[in-house]
């Protein structure tokens, strides 16, 4: 019996290799993707896992330290501050962003709105605009001394606000950039979902006397639940990887007291500023675990809320 199973296995292996050889031209055409993925995708992931057990400054010899860096991570106050900052920024940006995107999509899908193509392009343009350019503009708006907002505030007789010297206001500024950049993108996703909802439901609701707000809360939101779940998960993953906005706005330190230090910025600082590539790899794997756990929690909460 064993010899029969082994013979079948050997035959199947030969048939697979025979098929690959016969269709070698087709496999040759798709091979660049897999080669590039192995070099720039899979290899860095595996190497970062190996590096997390090493102490290395990027130039000298690696020193095996085992789990010491993982143990240090658990007591690293700066890392946990970065985690706290990241979650706070995620919270104050996600709710207004997704709700605003829903409202925009609902209005764009309405029959009374004209020039819908122009508005769709205008809202989506924020997502394809350079993050660095956007951050520089927001820095000029929220500047402590010469910012546009402070100019308007002082014009009406109030004292200027130190936007970039306050722990909470720094997070608010970063969150505002996230909201500005991603609201239009999510609105386009919601709009695609809205267009799949039959118009008969809205017509029936109108006949029953439902106003536009009732249609929005009792028809639109329940039927968009799967898409809302998708946007919440993607927003969570994106917020956990927030880097360019705080780095350009505040520098590698994360601003006053590290108030704008995110997990990704902290990982970058450990690797490319302090040259602790082994510990930076540990932070990257911690980030991966946090994203996985938090995405799972979000999925469970949204699913439970939708079931009710």
Secondary structure, DSSP 8 states (H G I E B T S, - for coil): -HHHHHHHHHHHHHHHHHHHHHTHHHHHHHHHHHHHHIIIIIHHHHHHHHHTTEE--SSS--EE-TTHHHHHHHH-HHHHHHHHHHHHHHHHHHHHHHHHHHHHHHHHTSTT---HHHHHHHHHHHHHS-HHHHHHHHHHHS-TTT-HHHHHHHHTT-----GGGSHHHHHHHHHHHHHHHHHHHHHHHHHHHHTTS-HHHHHHHHHTT--HHHHIIIIIHHHTHHHHHHHHHHHHHHHHT--HHHHHHHTTTTSGGGTT--HHHHHHIIIIIS--HHHHHHHHHHHHHHHHHHHHHHHHHHHHHHH-
